[in-house]
Amino acid sequence: MRRIVSWPLSALAVLWAIPSPVWASTSAYNVGARTAGPAEGEDVVVIDDEMEGGETPPAEGTTPPAEGTTPPPTEGGGVEDILGEEKVEAPTAEQAAASGKQEKNSEEKQIKAEMGLITVVQRQRMLKKKRFEIQPQVGISINDPYVRHYAFGLDLNYWITNRMAVGLTGTGYVGARTPRYKNIRFQEGLLLTANQLLWSASVNFTYNPFYGKVAIFNRGLLHWEAGLQVGGGALQTRVIPRYEALHDPFSTITGGGQFGLISRFYGRRVDWISVNAGVRTWIFPDKQEPRNRGPDTGAGGVDDPDLDDPDRAKDASDFKVAFNVIFFLGVSFYVPTKFEYTTPR
């Protein structure tokens, strides 16, 4: 049987054949496009007049610059280029000088701040290279139980490096017999042979291989160094006669060597003073009073009457090795009073 289908029925059949999910998404997209704009994650292409070769229209309420004139500066003081970026103008000479002065002041403040800090590794507190040291000192002998010497001297040094120095030392002595000397004389009936030092002078070489620091109540650091000093020179001694009422003393100028241990302590704020302590030992040949110089010079006496003369007594005496150990304290002054570090902290 032949059937004839009209066109309305054909359109309904086509619509019925389209899947329902596709129809629903298409309808939703059309509705959202009209209300909410592009969906999330989708790329939107914007066509700019500048990209198409046109000019950007001026903002509302402003007039474009005339042709051939420089665009006006921006808020930061620069000028916008054709790409819209701000150009920074070069600083003037006055601005550069002010900036350099500020940088210098900042650097000085930073150095002062670092000097006040206590870091793990502290650089040396004072540099002595190419500086003169003037050191007055006082001391006392510690090895002679019968004659006590009080020393007053001056030490002059020139520091070749921060560790090595060459210098001169001159010392004067005031000697006196101790109470032990007198006790032995009156209690034991013995007369002791003793000499006293008058002065000494030497040329020295100093080397400081040790350096350290001590924390004081966790508030500051006391820097110290220690070293050796060796040298040689001349000194003068004088005998103390056993019978002072009968015999005159004689003196001897001799040479010898000296070596010592010296330590220096540096304060926190003063760059030209140090407090020193040390021990200096002199080794030298010395002449002592002859044994047969005494009062028993008459008939049958054992003493030589010729030795009453100091010169003959000196000629008759022999050299013997003597030691003199002095403990001293001193204060050093360094010239020039300033120094500069050549390496960073």
C-alpha positions as CSV (number, residue, x, y, z in Angstrom):
1,M,0.0,0.0,0.0
2,R,1.4,3.3,-1.0
3,R,1.6,6.1,1.6
4,I,2.4,9.7,1.1
5,V,4.2,11.6,4.0
6,S,3.9,15.3,4.1
7,W,6.8,17.7,4.8
8,P,5.8,18.5,8.3
9,L,6.1,15.0,9.3
10,S,9.5,14.7,7.7
11,A,10.8,17.7,9.7
12,L,9.6,16.1,12.9
13,A,11.4,12.9,12.0
14,V,14.7,14.7,11.5
15,L,14.5,16.5,14.8
16,W,13.6,13.3,16.6
17,A,16.7,11.6,15.0
18,I,19.2,14.3,16.6
19,P,20.6,13.0,20.0
20,S,19.1,14.8,22.9
21,P,22.5,15.6,24.7
22,V,23.7,17.5,21.7
23,W,20.5,19.5,21.5
24,A,20.7,20.3,25.2
25,S,24.3,21.5,25.2
26,T,23.8,23.7,22.2
27,S,20.8,25.3,23.8
28,A,22.7,26.0,27.1
29,Y,25.6,27.5,25.3
30,N,23.5,29.9,23.4
31,V,21.8,31.0,26.5
32,G,25.0,31.4,28.6
33,A,26.7,33.3,25.8
34,R,24.0,35.9,25.9
35,T,24.1,36.2,29.7
36,A,27.5,35.4,31.4
37,G,30.2,35.7,28.7
38,P,32.9,33.0,27.9
39,A,33.1,29.9,30.1
40,E,36.1,29.2,32.3
41,G,39.2,27.8,30.5
42,E,38.2,29.0,27.1
43,D,40.5,31.3,25.1
44,V,39.2,34.7,24.2
45,V,40.6,36.5,21.2
46,V,40.6,40.3,21.6
47,I,41.3,42.4,18.5
48,D,43.1,45.6,19.4
49,D,43.1,48.6,17.2
50,E,46.9,49.0,17.8
51,M,47.5,45.4,16.6
52,E,45.5,46.1,13.5
53,G,47.7,49.2,12.8
54,G,45.4,51.8,14.2
55,E,46.1,54.4,16.9
56,T,45.0,54.1,20.5
57,P,42.2,56.6,21.1
58,P,42.9,59.0,23.9
59,A,41.2,58.6,27.3
60,E,37.9,60.3,27.8
61,G,38.4,63.9,28.9
62,T,42.0,64.3,27.6
63,T,43.5,65.7,24.4
64,P,46.2,63.9,22.4
65,P,49.6,65.6,22.2
66,A,50.4,67.7,19.2
67,E,52.4,66.2,16.5
68,G,56.2,66.6,17.0
69,T,56.1,67.2,20.7
70,T,57.6,65.1,23.6
71,P,55.1,63.1,25.6
72,P,54.5,64.4,29.1
73,P,56.4,62.8,32.0
74,T,54.8,60.2,34.1
75,E,54.4,60.2,37.9
76,G,57.8,58.7,38.6
77,G,59.6,61.5,36.7
78,G,60.3,59.4,33.6
79,V,58.9,59.6,30.0
80,E,56.8,56.8,28.5
81,D,58.1,55.3,25.3
82,I,56.1,54.1,22.3
83,L,55.5,50.7,24.0
84,G,54.0,52.3,27.1
85,E,57.0,51.6,29.4
86,E,58.4,54.3,31.6
87,K,61.9,55.6,30.8
88,V,64.1,56.6,33.8
89,E,66.1,59.7,33.2
90,A,69.9,59.6,34.2
91,P,70.7,61.3,37.6
92,T,72.2,64.7,37.6
93,A,75.7,65.4,39.0
94,E,74.3,66.7,42.3
95,Q,72.1,63.6,42.7
96,A,75.1,61.3,42.1
97,A,77.2,63.2,44.6
98,A,74.5,63.0,47.2
99,S,74.0,59.3,46.5
100,G,77.8,58.7,46.9
101,K,77.9,60.6,50.2
102,Q,75.0,58.5,51.5
103,E,76.7,55.3,50.4
104,K,80.0,56.3,52.2
105,N,78.1,57.3,55.3
106,S,76.3,53.9,55.3
107,E,79.6,52.1,54.8
108,E,81.2,53.9,57.8
109,K,78.1,53.1,60.0
110,Q,78.3,49.5,59.0
111,I,82.0,49.3,59.8
112,K,81.3,50.9,63.3
113,A,78.5,48.5,63.9
114,E,80.6,45.5,62.9
115,M,83.4,46.6,65.3
116,G,80.9,46.6,68.1
117,L,79.8,43.1,67.4
118,I,81.3,39.9,69.0
119,T,81.6,37.4,66.1
120,V,83.1,34.0,66.2
121,V,86.2,35.0,64.4
122,Q,87.5,38.4,65.5
123,R,90.2,40.0,63.5
124,Q,93.2,41.4,65.3
125,R,92.4,44.3,67.6
126,M,95.5,46.4,66.8
127,L,97.9,46.4,63.9
128,K,101.5,47.5,64.7
129,K,103.1,47.3,61.3
130,K,105.3,50.3,60.4
131,R,104.6,51.9,63.8
132,F,107.0,53.0,66.6
133,E,106.5,51.7,70.1
134,I,107.6,53.7,73.2
135,Q,107.3,51.6,76.3
136,P,108.2,52.9,79.8
137,Q,108.5,50.0,82.2
138,V,109.2,49.2,85.9
139,G,110.3,45.9,87.3
140,I,111.8,43.9,90.1
141,S,114.3,41.1,90.3
142,I,113.0,37.7,91.3
143,N,115.9,35.3,91.3
144,D,118.4,36.8,93.9
145,P,117.3,36.2,97.5
146,Y,120.1,38.5,98.9
147,V,120.0,41.5,96.7
148,R,116.8,43.1,95.5
149,H,116.9,45.1,92.3
150,Y,114.2,47.7,91.3
151,A,114.3,48.4,87.6
152,F,113.2,51.5,85.7
153,G,113.6,51.4,81.9
154,L,112.5,52.4,78.4
155,D,111.9,50.1,75.5
156,L,111.9,51.5,71.9
157,N,110.7,49.3,69.1
158,Y,110.0,49.6,65.4
159,W,107.5,47.0,64.0
160,I,108.6,45.7,60.6
161,T,105.5,43.6,60.4
162,N,102.7,42.9,62.8
163,R,104.7,40.1,64.3
164,M,108.4,41.2,64.2
165,A,110.1,44.2,65.6
166,V,113.6,45.5,66.3
167,G,114.5,47.9,69.1
168,L,116.6,49.2,72.0
169,T,116.2,48.7,75.7
170,G,117.8,50.7,78.4
171,T,117.3,50.0,82.1
172,G,118.6,51.5,85.4
173,Y,118.7,49.5,88.6
174,V,118.5,50.4,92.3
175,G,119.9,47.5,94.4
176,A,119.6,46.9,98.1
177,R,120.4,44.0,100.4
178,T,117.4,42.0,101.6
179,P,116.6,41.1,105.3
180,R,117.8,37.6,104.6
181,Y,121.3,38.8,103.8
182,K,121.5,40.5,107.2
183,N,120.0,37.6,109.0
184,I,122.6,35.2,107.7
185,R,125.3,37.6,108.6
186,F,124.3,38.2,112.2
187,Q,122.8,34.8,113.1
188,E,125.2,32.5,111.3
189,G,128.3,34.7,111.3
190,L,128.8,34.3,107.6
191,L,129.6,37.0,105.1
192,L,128.1,36.7,101.7
193,T,129.7,37.7,98.4
194,A,127.2,39.6,96.3
195,N,127.0,42.1,93.4
196,Q,124.4,44.6,92.3
197,L,123.5,45.8,88.8
198,L,123.8,49.5,87.9
199,W,122.5,49.6,84.3
200,S,122.0,47.6,81.2
201,A,121.4,48.3,77.5
202,S,120.7,46.0,74.6
203,V,119.6,45.7,71.0
204,N,116.6,43.4,70.7
205,F,114.6,41.4,68.2
206,T,111.0,40.6,69.1
207,Y,108.7,38.0,67.6
208,N,105.1,37.5,68.5
209,P,103.7,34.1,67.3
210,F,100.8,33.8,69.7
211,Y,97.5,35.7,69.6
212,G,94.2,35.2,71.4
213,K,91.3,36.8,73.2
214,V,89.5,36.4,76.5
215,A,85.8,37.0,77.1
216,I,85.1,39.3,80.1
217,F,81.7,38.5,81.6
218,N,80.4,37.9,78.1
219,R,80.3,41.6,77.6
220,G,83.5,42.2,75.7
221,L,86.7,40.8,74.5
222,L,90.3,41.4,75.7
223,H,92.8,40.7,73.0
224,W,96.3,39.6,73.9
225,E,99.4,38.4,72.3
226,A,102.6,36.8,73.5
227,G,106.1,36.5,72.1
228,L,109.8,36.1,72.5
229,Q,112.5,38.7,72.7
230,V,116.2,38.1,72.3
231,G,119.1,40.5,72.3
232,G,122.5,41.4,73.5
233,G,124.3,44.4,74.9
234,A,126.3,45.8,77.8
235,L,125.7,46.2,81.5
236,Q,127.6,47.4,84.6
237,T,127.8,45.7,88.0
238,R,129.3,46.7,91.3
239,V,130.5,44.5,94.2
240,I,129.1,44.8,97.7
241,P,132.2,44.6,100.0
242,R,132.0,42.2,102.8
243,Y,133.8,44.7,105.1
244,E,132.3,48.0,104.0
245,A,134.2,50.0,106.6
246,L,137.5,48.7,105.3
247,H,137.2,48.2,101.6
248,D,135.8,50.3,98.7
249,P,133.7,48.6,96.0
250,F,134.8,48.2,92.4
251,S,132.7,48.1,89.2
252,T,132.8,46.0,86.1
253,I,131.4,46.8,82.6
254,T,130.7,43.6,80.8
255,G,128.6,42.2,78.0
256,G,125.9,39.6,77.9
257,G,122.8,38.4,76.3
258,Q,119.2,38.6,77.3
259,F,116.0,36.8,76.3
260,G,112.5,37.3,77.6
261,L,108.8,36.4,77.3
262,I,106.5,39.4,76.7
263,S,102.7,39.6,76.5
264,R,100.6,42.6,75.4
265,F,97.0,43.3,76.2
266,Y,94.8,45.6,74.1
267,G,91.8,47.5,75.1
268,R,88.5,47.9,73.2
269,R,88.4,51.5,72.2
270,V,92.0,52.8,72.2
271,D,94.1,52.1,69.1
272,W,97.5,53.4,70.3
273,I,98.0,52.0,73.9
274,S,98.7,48.5,75.2
275,V,99.5,47.2,78.7
276,N,102.5,44.8,78.8
277,A,104.0,42.3,81.2
278,G,107.0,40.1,80.9
279,V,110.1,38.4,82.2
280,R,113.6,39.3,81.0
281,T,116.7,37.3,81.9
282,W,120.3,38.5,81.6
283,I,123.2,36.1,81.3
284,F,126.6,37.6,81.6
285,P,130.1,37.1,83.0
286,D,130.7,39.1,86.2
287,K,133.6,39.6,88.6
288,Q,133.1,39.1,92.3
289,E,135.1,40.1,95.3
290,P,138.2,37.9,96.0
291,R,137.9,35.5,98.9
292,N,141.2,36.5,100.5
293,R,140.2,40.2,100.7
294,G,139.6,40.7,104.4
295,P,140.8,42.4,107.7
296,D,143.3,39.7,108.6
297,T,146.2,41.3,106.8
298,G,148.7,41.5,109.7
299,A,151.6,39.2,110.5
300,G,150.5,35.6,110.1
301,G,147.2,36.7,108.5
302,V,145.7,34.8,105.6
303,D,144.4,37.8,103.7
304,D,146.3,39.7,101.1
305,P,146.9,43.4,102.1
306,D,147.3,44.4,98.4
307,L,143.7,43.6,97.8
308,D,142.6,46.6,99.9
309,D,143.1,48.6,96.8
310,P,139.9,48.3,94.6
311,D,141.8,48.1,91.3
312,R,144.1,45.3,92.5
313,A,141.1,43.5,93.9
314,K,139.4,43.8,90.6
315,D,142.5,42.4,88.7
316,A,142.7,39.5,91.1
317,S,139.1,38.4,90.7
318,D,137.9,36.0,88.1
319,F,134.8,36.1,85.9
320,K,131.9,33.9,86.8
321,V,128.6,33.3,85.1
322,A,125.8,35.3,86.6
323,F,122.0,35.5,86.0
324,N,119.6,38.3,86.6
325,V,115.8,37.8,86.1
326,I,113.6,40.8,86.1
327,F,109.8,40.8,86.1
328,F,108.4,44.0,84.6
329,L,105.3,45.9,83.7
330,G,105.0,48.5,81.0
331,V,102.6,50.7,79.0
332,S,103.3,51.0,75.3
333,F,102.4,54.1,73.2
334,Y,102.3,53.6,69.4
335,V,103.1,56.2,66.8
336,P,101.3,57.0,64.5
337,T,98.2,56.6,66.6
338,K,96.0,55.3,63.7
339,F,96.1,52.3,61.5
340,E,94.0,50.8,58.7
341,Y,93.0,47.3,58.0
342,T,94.1,46.1,54.5
343,T,91.8,43.0,54.3
344,P,88.0,42.7,55.0
345,R,86.7,41.1,58.1
